[in-house]
Each structure stands twice: as structure tokens, then as C-alpha cells.
Amino acid sequence: MKKPKNHLAAAALALGMSFAMTAWAESQVSEPGALGIAIDPNASGTKIAGNVSFVWDFRSALPADGCEGPLFVRNLYAVATMIKGNQIVPSNAVRTGFCFDDQAGQVQFLNDFIRTVIIPGFYSNCVPGGCPGYAIKSIKNFMTTGRGAGSMEMELAVK
């Protein structure tokens, strides 16, 4: 997707992005590396950067769910708008049915989202498993509403 040529589309995009950033800015989360997200600030490669947002649709866990914590996630939605040079690529994915306390599974979902959705969005000749490798170079402004939504600015280094 190329940058909008229409001024109205550009204004709508800017308004939407500013609304999203304001809506999520309720509380800063601790260092993402502490959550199990591998970050390599020295990674080299082609820069892809942008905003990634998450929304958890959850309910109280039932005994049949097998959760240690009190919540069961029906759906975890991820939406990203990433930029490489002047190319803007929106992406989305969903993970269904897991315990909210499965932090390792949520980190794996983020990595799968990058590897199977975001990277192929920029490299049309690749298919998952045959795409360029990547490292997460940085995560900034990692925030959450505390009520089922979160957002972060992420920079990747693609090799």
C-alpha cells in the first residue's frame, strides 16, 4: 500500500493514528524483555517499524479451561501498521482459545505474527518458512489499558 495521495485520506489516517495512540496511553508497561520478548538493540538489517496493537476478548475461566489464572481468552487480536521506506503495510491476525496466564504463548503469537504475516507483507516473493529472518530491534511506548488492550511501537531489523 502506498502513502495516501488524497488529502482527506491522509487526514483520516493521521486522526486515526493519533486517536489510537491517545486511547492506549493509560499505563506504561515494564521493560518488554522482562515479559519474554527477545530484543536485540544491535541488530542490523532493513528497518521495518510501526505500531502494533492488541485486544484481548476474555471471560472468566471455567474449570474445563484448565487455566491457573482467573481469565480465559476467547480471541487475541493483533493489528499492525508497519513502514519500510515509503511502503506502508497494514496487517492483522487472531489467536483463539487460551488461558490469559499463558504469557509464553502470547509472546509466541507475537513472533508468529511477525514471521508469518508482517514479513511476508513486505517481501511478496517469500512464504512462511522461506522469508528473511528478523530481530526485534526495539519496542517503545509499550502501554496497556489494563482492561484488555495494548499498544507498542516496534522496530524490526530484517536480514
Backbone as CSV, one residue per row, in Angstrom:
resi,resn,N_x,N_y,N_z,CA_x,CA_y,CA_z,C_x,C_y,C_z
1,MET,0.842,-1.159,0.000,0.000,0.000,0.000,0.889,1.224,0.000
2,LYS,0.641,2.126,-0.877,1.417,3.357,-0.960,0.838,4.403,-0.028
3,LYS,1.595,5.448,0.228,1.107,6.544,1.054,-0.108,7.169,0.388
4,PRO,-1.111,7.633,1.212,-2.318,8.212,0.629,-2.004,9.449,-0.204
5,LYS,-2.638,9.556,-1.391,-2.464,10.721,-2.246,-3.541,11.745,-1.937
6,ASN,-4.660,11.287,-1.500,-5.804,12.130,-1.210,-5.597,12.792,0.153
7,HIS,-5.765,14.113,0.240,-5.561,14.836,1.491,-6.544,14.389,2.562
8,LEU,-7.780,14.074,2.164,-8.778,13.621,3.115,-8.365,12.274,3.706
9,ALA,-7.874,11.375,2.866,-7.414,10.069,3.347,-6.227,10.237,4.290
10,ALA,-5.312,11.134,3.955,-4.153,11.381,4.818,-4.591,11.952,6.157
11,ALA,-5.555,12.875,6.140,-6.055,13.464,7.389,-6.752,12.406,8.234
12,ALA,-7.542,11.543,7.598,-8.229,10.476,8.326,-7.230,9.506,8.933
13,LEU,-6.176,9.168,8.181,-5.137,8.280,8.684,-4.441,8.908,9.891
14,ALA,-4.088,10.185,9.798,-3.417,10.867,10.910,-4.323,10.957,12.129
15,LEU,-5.608,11.266,11.917,-6.549,11.345,13.023,-6.713,9.988,13.687
16,GLY,-6.842,8.950,12.880,-6.984,7.600,13.425,-5.776,7.186,14.226
17,MET,-4.575,7.484,13.701,-3.349,7.116,14.419,-3.229,7.899,15.720
18,SER,-3.581,9.203,15.717,-3.485,9.987,16.942,-4.513,9.515,17.959
19,PHE,-5.718,9.116,17.487,-6.722,8.592,18.396,-6.247,7.294,19.031
20,ALA,-5.685,6.407,18.209,-5.204,5.129,18.737,-4.116,5.340,19.774
21,MET,-3.180,6.241,19.498,-2.100,6.484,20.448,-2.642,7.080,21.747
22,THR,-3.634,7.985,21.669,-4.212,8.585,22.859,-5.028,7.558,23.634
23,ALA,-5.795,6.738,22.926,-6.663,5.777,23.581,-5.877,4.746,24.383
24,TRP,-4.693,4.372,23.925,-3.945,3.328,24.608,-3.057,3.879,25.721
25,ALA,-2.841,5.168,25.753,-1.843,5.742,26.646,-2.307,5.832,28.090
26,GLU,-2.793,4.737,28.653,-3.241,4.771,30.029,-2.167,4.365,31.014
27,SER,-1.368,3.354,30.704,-0.311,2.973,31.637,0.851,2.333,30.903
28,GLN,2.026,2.765,31.264,3.250,2.231,30.678,3.524,0.861,31.290
29,VAL,3.899,-0.102,30.480,4.217,-1.446,30.938,5.718,-1.522,31.184
30,SER,6.127,-2.429,32.047,7.555,-2.577,32.330,8.323,-2.988,31.076
31,GLU,9.625,-3.087,31.183,10.518,-3.452,30.073,10.003,-4.704,29.351
32,PRO,9.775,-4.622,28.005,9.258,-5.764,27.254,10.128,-7.020,27.369
33,GLY,11.430,-6.846,27.516,12.305,-8.003,27.673,11.956,-8.818,28.908
34,ALA,11.453,-8.154,29.933,11.045,-8.850,31.157,9.820,-9.726,30.913
35,LEU,9.070,-9.448,29.855,7.897,-10.252,29.511,8.267,-11.445,28.637
36,GLY,9.527,-11.585,28.286,9.970,-12.697,27.457,10.115,-12.364,25.990
37,ILE,9.981,-11.102,25.623,10.145,-10.679,24.232,11.630,-10.422,23.999
38,ALA,12.250,-11.187,23.104,13.679,-11.038,22.818,13.925,-9.771,22.011
39,ILE,14.781,-8.899,22.541,15.095,-7.636,21.879,16.603,-7.549,21.685
40,ASP,17.023,-7.219,20.448,18.442,-7.062,20.136,18.668,-5.642,19.611
41,PRO,19.042,-4.701,20.490,19.218,-3.314,20.056,20.343,-3.130,19.046
42,ASN,21.238,-4.120,18.914,22.356,-4.033,17.974,22.092,-4.752,16.656
43,ALA,20.877,-5.249,16.464,20.548,-5.986,15.243,20.693,-5.084,14.014
44,SER,21.216,-5.662,12.944,21.359,-4.912,11.702,20.448,-5.529,10.647
45,GLY,20.131,-4.736,9.653,19.278,-5.194,8.569,18.354,-4.081,8.132
46,THR,17.455,-4.402,7.218,16.496,-3.440,6.713,15.498,-3.091,7.811
47,LYS,15.277,-1.806,8.011,14.388,-1.342,9.071,12.927,-1.415,8.635
48,ILE,12.110,-2.059,9.459,10.654,-2.044,9.336,10.150,-1.618,10.709
49,ALA,9.344,-0.573,10.759,8.898,-0.053,12.053,7.451,0.408,11.976
50,GLY,6.803,0.409,13.122,5.434,0.902,13.182,4.769,0.549,14.482
51,ASN,3.455,0.690,14.491,2.655,0.463,15.685,1.971,-0.892,15.613
52,VAL,1.995,-1.608,16.736,1.301,-2.884,16.872,0.346,-2.747,18.047
53,SER,-0.925,-3.082,17.829,-1.932,-3.019,18.882,-2.546,-4.394,19.087
54,PHE,-2.935,-4.660,20.334,-3.543,-5.935,20.706,-4.841,-5.680,21.454
55,VAL,-5.815,-6.552,21.240,-7.046,-6.527,22.019,-7.358,-7.955,22.430
56,TRP,-7.583,-8.145,23.736,-7.947,-9.449,24.274,-9.444,-9.461,24.534
57,ASP,-10.142,-10.451,23.997,-11.558,-10.675,24.269,-11.582,-11.841,25.258
58,PHE,-11.815,-11.545,26.541,-11.709,-12.605,27.538,-12.982,-12.752,28.358
59,ARG,-13.044,-13.856,29.084,-14.136,-14.151,30.012,-13.531,-14.836,31.229
60,SER,-14.346,-15.042,32.242,-13.878,-15.777,33.420,-13.555,-17.206,33.010
61,ALA,-12.464,-17.716,33.526,-12.064,-19.087,33.211,-13.004,-20.074,33.902
62,LEU,-13.302,-21.136,33.198,-14.112,-22.226,33.729,-13.188,-23.375,34.110
63,PRO,-13.591,-24.251,35.013,-12.731,-25.393,35.370,-12.295,-26.209,34.152
64,ALA,-13.172,-26.351,33.161,-12.847,-27.129,31.960,-11.754,-26.481,31.115
65,ASP,-11.505,-25.166,31.301,-10.478,-24.466,30.524,-9.070,-24.843,30.968
66,GLY,-8.924,-25.303,32.219,-7.614,-25.707,32.720,-6.664,-24.549,33.002
67,CYS,-7.186,-23.363,33.239,-6.349,-22.187,33.494,-5.975,-22.101,34.975
68,GLU,-4.747,-21.668,35.231,-4.341,-21.410,36.604,-4.873,-20.066,37.074
69,GLY,-4.944,-19.092,36.157,-5.442,-17.759,36.477,-6.944,-17.669,36.274
70,PRO,-7.498,-16.495,36.564,-8.957,-16.333,36.513,-9.546,-16.038,35.129
71,LEU,-8.696,-15.853,34.095,-9.224,-15.432,32.800,-8.908,-16.411,31.670
72,PHE,-9.858,-16.555,30.770,-9.706,-17.333,29.546,-9.886,-16.377,28.376
73,VAL,-8.957,-16.393,27.418,-9.019,-15.503,26.259,-9.748,-16.223,25.131
74,ARG,-10.866,-15.649,24.723,-11.596,-16.208,23.585,-10.856,-15.883,22.297
75,ASN,-10.405,-14.620,22.179,-9.677,-14.180,20.990,-8.650,-13.133,21.390
76,LEU,-7.467,-13.217,20.801,-6.455,-12.174,20.917,-6.251,-11.648,19.504
77,TYR,-6.590,-10.373,19.312,-6.465,-9.743,18.002,-5.197,-8.891,17.974
78,ALA,-4.464,-8.964,16.879,-3.287,-8.120,16.679,-3.465,-7.350,15.376
79,VAL,-3.151,-6.063,15.423,-3.224,-5.204,14.249,-1.942,-4.392,14.206
80,ALA,-1.305,-4.334,13.043,-0.061,-3.578,12.898,-0.113,-2.720,11.645
81,THR,0.475,-1.556,11.740,0.723,-0.716,10.568,2.216,-0.462,10.562
82,MET,2.909,-1.147,9.671,4.368,-1.096,9.633,4.827,-0.377,8.359
83,ILE,5.995,0.259,8.465,6.535,1.052,7.360,7.962,0.617,7.055
84,LYS,8.237,0.434,5.759,9.595,0.179,5.256,9.814,1.172,4.131
85,GLY,10.671,2.161,4.363,10.852,3.219,3.364,9.559,3.990,3.196
86,ASN,9.021,4.003,1.953,7.746,4.682,1.736,6.597,3.692,1.561
87,GLN,6.830,2.434,1.893,5.810,1.394,1.778,5.151,1.193,3.150
88,ILE,3.823,1.319,3.201,3.049,1.123,4.418,2.210,-0.138,4.244
89,VAL,2.320,-1.067,5.193,1.583,-2.323,5.091,0.788,-2.567,6.375
90,PRO,-0.544,-2.592,6.274,-1.358,-2.971,7.431,-1.438,-4.492,7.514
91,SER,-1.477,-5.022,8.731,-1.523,-6.471,8.940,-2.425,-6.764,10.128
92,ASN,-2.978,-7.975,10.148,-3.762,-8.389,11.309,-3.729,-9.897,11.453
93,ALA,-3.994,-10.355,12.670,-4.028,-11.785,12.962,-4.862,-11.995,14.218
94,VAL,-5.269,-13.231,14.457,-6.033,-13.569,15.654,-5.559,-14.912,16.194
95,ARG,-5.554,-15.035,17.506,-5.295,-16.316,18.173,-6.509,-16.595,19.043
96,THR,-7.006,-17.808,19.022,-8.225,-18.133,19.756,-7.971,-19.149,20.861
97,GLY,-8.794,-19.057,21.902,-8.903,-20.061,22.941,-7.656,-20.441,23.711
98,PHE,-7.249,-19.622,24.686,-6.104,-19.970,25.541,-6.241,-19.251,26.881
99,CYS,-5.493,-19.709,27.855,-5.515,-19.096,29.181,-4.723,-17.788,29.159
100,PHE,-5.276,-16.766,29.804,-4.625,-15.457,29.816,-3.245,-15.519,30.456
101,ASP,-3.041,-16.422,31.398,-1.743,-16.515,32.064,-0.691,-17.243,31.225
102,ASP,-1.015,-17.649,30.006,-0.054,-18.276,29.096,0.776,-17.184,28.413
103,GLN,1.661,-16.572,29.185,2.482,-15.470,28.677,3.416,-15.933,27.563
104,ALA,4.001,-17.114,27.705,4.894,-17.638,26.665,4.136,-17.821,25.350
105,GLY,2.893,-18.270,25.416,2.075,-18.426,24.218,1.754,-17.092,23.557
106,GLN,1.588,-16.050,24.356,1.312,-14.730,23.805,2.554,-14.155,23.127
107,VAL,3.728,-14.385,23.706,4.981,-13.954,23.080,5.195,-14.727,21.780
108,GLN,4.879,-16.031,21.789,4.997,-16.837,20.566,4.038,-16.320,19.495
109,PHE,2.840,-15.904,19.894,1.885,-15.326,18.948,2.460,-14.075,18.297
110,LEU,3.107,-13.201,19.088,3.742,-12.004,18.532,4.804,-12.396,17.508
111,ASN,5.664,-13.348,17.858,6.719,-13.781,16.927,6.143,-14.428,15.670
112,ASP,5.090,-15.220,15.827,4.436,-15.824,14.657,3.790,-14.755,13.783
113,PHE,3.202,-13.744,14.411,2.586,-12.629,13.679,3.632,-11.912,12.833
114,ILE,4.794,-11.669,13.403,5.880,-11.021,12.656,6.344,-11.919,11.508
115,ARG,6.635,-13.181,11.834,7.240,-14.116,10.885,6.297,-14.519,9.751
116,THR,4.989,-14.720,10.057,4.077,-15.258,9.044,3.139,-14.233,8.418
117,VAL,3.062,-13.023,8.993,2.150,-12.011,8.454,2.894,-10.727,8.079
118,ILE,3.602,-10.131,9.026,4.247,-8.838,8.767,5.361,-8.958,7.727
119,ILE,6.305,-9.860,7.928,7.442,-10.000,6.990,6.951,-10.351,5.582
120,PRO,6.057,-11.357,5.409,5.567,-11.645,4.055,4.805,-10.477,3.425
121,GLY,4.257,-9.573,4.238,3.579,-8.398,3.701,4.521,-7.464,2.954
122,PHE,5.799,-7.483,3.328,6.790,-6.624,2.666,7.600,-7.365,1.610
123,TYR,7.709,-8.658,1.749,8.520,-9.456,0.815,7.582,-10.425,0.109
124,SER,6.989,-9.967,-0.999,5.946,-10.731,-1.682,6.428,-12.058,-2.259
125,ASN,7.725,-12.227,-2.448,8.238,-13.479,-3.009,8.475,-14.545,-1.949
126,CYS,8.243,-14.219,-0.687,8.509,-15.217,0.353,7.212,-15.841,0.840
127,VAL,7.343,-17.023,1.356,6.243,-17.719,2.018,6.756,-18.080,3.412
128,PRO,5.845,-18.166,4.399,6.306,-18.507,5.750,7.219,-19.734,5.734
129,GLY,8.356,-19.591,6.373,9.380,-20.638,6.374,10.482,-20.336,5.376
130,GLY,10.213,-19.494,4.381,11.204,-19.136,3.379,11.416,-17.630,3.291
131,CYS,11.010,-16.922,4.317,11.143,-15.458,4.344,12.448,-15.055,5.012
132,PRO,12.857,-13.799,4.819,14.063,-13.327,5.508,13.898,-13.421,7.032
133,GLY,15.010,-13.588,7.709,14.991,-13.599,9.165,14.843,-12.190,9.696
134,TYR,14.570,-12.075,10.980,14.396,-10.760,11.583,14.831,-10.809,13.050
135,ALA,15.047,-9.635,13.587,15.245,-9.465,15.022,14.416,-8.260,15.429
136,ILE,13.878,-8.299,16.642,13.193,-7.128,17.175,14.272,-6.211,17.715
137,LYS,14.433,-5.075,17.078,15.486,-4.128,17.446,15.070,-3.278,18.644
138,SER,13.812,-2.869,18.676,13.342,-2.089,19.818,11.835,-2.154,19.945
139,ILE,11.391,-1.976,21.168,9.982,-1.785,21.481,9.931,-0.564,22.379
140,LYS,9.125,0.410,21.975,8.983,1.644,22.745,7.504,1.897,23.003
141,ASN,7.251,2.695,24.016,5.875,3.083,24.361,4.946,1.880,24.462
142,PHE,5.408,0.842,25.155,4.622,-0.364,25.377,3.611,-0.033,26.474
143,MET,2.340,0.076,26.098,1.302,0.508,27.031,0.106,-0.425,26.991
144,THR,-0.682,-0.368,28.072,-1.897,-1.153,28.143,-2.991,-0.338,28.810
145,THR,-4.225,-0.669,28.477,-5.352,-0.023,29.131,-5.606,-0.671,30.480
146,GLY,-5.076,-1.881,30.681,-5.378,-2.634,31.886,-6.727,-3.320,31.807
147,ARG,-7.417,-3.164,30.687,-8.747,-3.740,30.507,-8.859,-4.523,29.209
148,GLY,-7.759,-5.053,28.704,-7.845,-5.902,27.521,-7.291,-5.344,26.239
149,ALA,-6.501,-4.260,26.293,-5.915,-3.721,25.071,-4.499,-3.226,25.369
150,GLY,-3.648,-3.265,24.352,-2.279,-2.791,24.500,-1.741,-2.302,23.176
151,SER,-0.658,-1.542,23.250,-0.066,-0.979,22.053,1.432,-0.795,22.271
152,MET,2.196,-0.859,21.181,3.638,-0.614,21.254,4.140,-0.161,19.899
153,GLU,5.235,0.586,19.935,5.953,0.937,18.714,7.098,-0.055,18.601
154,MET,7.191,-0.725,17.467,8.178,-1.790,17.304,9.040,-1.517,16.088
155,GLU,10.342,-1.775,16.224,11.273,-1.674,15.098,11.914,-3.040,14.899
156,LEU,11.878,-3.503,13.653,12.493,-4.779,13.278,13.714,-4.527,12.424
157,ALA,14.669,-5.436,12.495,15.806,-5.459,11.579,15.675,-6.752,10.788
158,VAL,15.447,-6.645,9.485,15.211,-7.803,8.625,16.453,-8.076,7.808
159,LYS,16.912,-9.340,7.816,18.142,-9.726,7.113,17.808,-10.542,5.888
